[in-house]
């Protein structure tokens, strides 16, 4: 397939594919969740399984125009809905989880439950964002702006594995993955994690993360600007054309995410990875469009 370079192409691809994924919507009582689900129903790539809040959903007459693709699972409250949605994944009755109007901690408690949760032993829970903005000619993937505070070496390896896989799902045959730092130099004294970048690059060269190119450390400008690379005289296989950015910690990733959406007016999609199925975990500040695109990312 040709590489998907924007969200419109993603929606078109899913519409043409004609494969509806079953989304367990956990306590979807809020307007933005219902509107994003309605958009996905209209685009034809999901079946909506509302866990809890049946009365609230049935009052939405516009949403209920798609009742042939909507089902309800009774739940007493948000915690009960989260537990039942996770159980649906275990039973093979849901392909995607989506957070509605409940606290993130409540949903994650069910997702990460050691006995009944959906994070397999040995997997790393991490967060992947895909962004579209006018000043970059393709979609930009980055991790982690929401889950892992300070990734260990092995957690960073898993982040590379997950994000390069996500990019390949978009038809990017050999994603360029940049390991981000504030400069292009390893600084073991002040930033000891940068010393591990060389090992990660070597593991990538041996094919451990699937087909991809990994390089770093480098700053965001050198990762995403060929002009910046030329001016600094750097030699990198990324060449200022990164598909994916792996941030050093959650602070850098989150500030990049917030700056991108505020100042560059980026549209974004995001999911949790490492779990048995993709988990759409929108922020309260996310738009209905962002939640819609996140459903599309999860469906892909």
Secondary structure, DSSP 8 states (H G I E B T S, - for coil): -----SHHHHHHHHHHHT--EEEEEET--SHHHHHHHHHHHHHT-EEEEEES-HHHHHT-TTGGGGGGGEEEE--SSHHHHHHHHHHHHHTT--SEEEE-SS-HHHHHHHHT-TTT-S--TT---EEEEEEE-TTSSS-EEEE-SSS-SS--HHHHHHHHHHHHHHHHHTT-TTEEEEEE-SSSS--TTT-GGGGGHHHHHHHHHTTTTSSEEEEEEE-HHHHH-HHHHHHHT---TTTT--SEEE-SSHHHHHHHHHHHHHHS--EEEEEEESSSSEEE---TT--HHHHHHHHHHHH-
